[in-house]
């Protein structure tokens, strides 16, 4: 079912990253809301040994365990020592463990980046092209039961900041306004 043990998510489109993680959780964990087998680390103070210890702990009543690490700084310039330790270990991720790095800044020249790119998976999530963005926004408007003309929705999408989360927030406000 799983093809990669480690994913590096980059780019500025947080909504698409969240969708990727949500999909991975629903496919791999018995319950997508499982908190025993989904660990989220969000700090620049994370040490490699913490990740190794978590990864080597067996999943609880599940086939997989997911470790999500946000903005660790391991893959950006200047994070040598911890990044080197991680780069040496990353080839030994247990079969039951999936590690997801979500980084805003990456140094594509670093050994860790190159190793993840070669042996695992680097996925860049940027704002989609205009047609894809329109489709995503139109689907969201439909979910919210907003009946908006195609040209108006296209205009709305073009004139918003290129950030799906922001666009959805504005759609939610529009839906609340029209419901009342």
JOHUGI-V208821 format. One record per backbone hydrogen bond with DSSP energy under -0.5 kcal/mol. NH is the residue of the N-H (numbers start at 1). CO is the residue of the C=O. E is the energy in kcal/mol with one decimal. If there is no record, write none. Layout:
nh->{NH;NH}
co->{CO;CO}
e->{E;E}
//
This chain:
nh->{7;8;9;9;10;10;13;14;17;18;19;20;21;22;23;24;25;26;27;28;29;34;39;41;41;46;50;51;52;53;54;55;56;57;58;61;65;66;67;68;68;69;69;70;70;71;76;79;80;83;84;85;86;87;88;89;90;92;93;97;98;99;100;101;101;102;103;103;107;108;110;114;115;116;117;118;119;120;121;123;123;125;125;126;133;134;135;136;137;138;139;140;141;142;143;144;145;146;147;148;153;154;155;156;157;158;159;160;163;167;168;169;170;171;172;173;174;175;176;177;178;179;180}
co->{99;121;7;101;8;123;125;12;13;14;15;16;17;18;19;20;21;22;23;24;25;31;66;39;68;43;47;47;48;49;50;51;52;54;56;59;96;37;98;39;66;67;100;41;68;102;73;76;78;79;80;81;82;83;84;85;86;89;90;94;65;5;67;7;99;69;9;101;75;106;107;110;111;112;113;114;115;116;6;8;121;10;123;124;129;130;131;132;133;134;135;136;137;138;139;140;142;141;145;146;149;150;151;152;153;154;155;157;161;163;164;165;166;167;168;169;170;171;172;173;174;175;176}
e->{-2.8;-2.6;-0.6;-3.8;-0.5;-2.6;-2.4;-1.2;-1.5;-2.8;-2.2;-2.0;-2.5;-2.7;-2.4;-2.4;-2.8;-2.3;-1.9;-2.2;-2.3;-2.7;-2.7;-0.5;-3.2;-0.9;-0.7;-1.4;-2.5;-2.8;-2.4;-2.7;-2.2;-1.0;-0.5;-0.7;-2.6;-3.3;-3.0;-3.5;-0.6;-0.5;-3.5;-2.9;-0.5;-3.4;-1.0;-1.3;-0.8;-0.6;-2.7;-1.9;-2.4;-2.6;-1.9;-1.7;-2.5;-3.3;-0.8;-1.8;-2.7;-2.8;-3.2;-3.3;-0.5;-2.9;-2.4;-0.6;-3.8;-0.7;-1.9;-2.3;-2.5;-2.6;-2.8;-2.2;-3.0;-2.0;-1.2;-2.9;-0.5;-3.5;-0.6;-0.7;-2.9;-2.4;-2.2;-2.4;-2.7;-3.1;-2.3;-2.0;-2.6;-2.2;-2.3;-1.9;-1.5;-3.0;-0.6;-1.1;-2.7;-2.4;-2.3;-2.7;-2.6;-2.5;-1.8;-0.9;-2.5;-2.2;-2.8;-2.0;-2.2;-2.3;-2.7;-2.0;-2.3;-2.8;-2.3;-2.5;-2.5;-1.6;-1.1}
//
